[in-house]
Amino acid sequence: MTKLTCFKAYDIRGRLGEELNEDIAWRIGRAYGEYLKPK
């Protein structure tokens, strides 16, 4: 499991390649898309 230090109280931020990488960005986008999907 990846330590998700990129999540802050009101936003997502981190050092690219260390705290925020392509895999995490993809997963965030995927989850947000699922959240917005009509039910």
Number of C-alpha atoms within 10 A of each C-alpha: 3 6 7 12 13 16 13 10 5 6 7 13 12 14 10 10 9 9 15 17 13 10 10 14 12 11 11 13 12 11 12 11 11 11 10 8 8 6 5
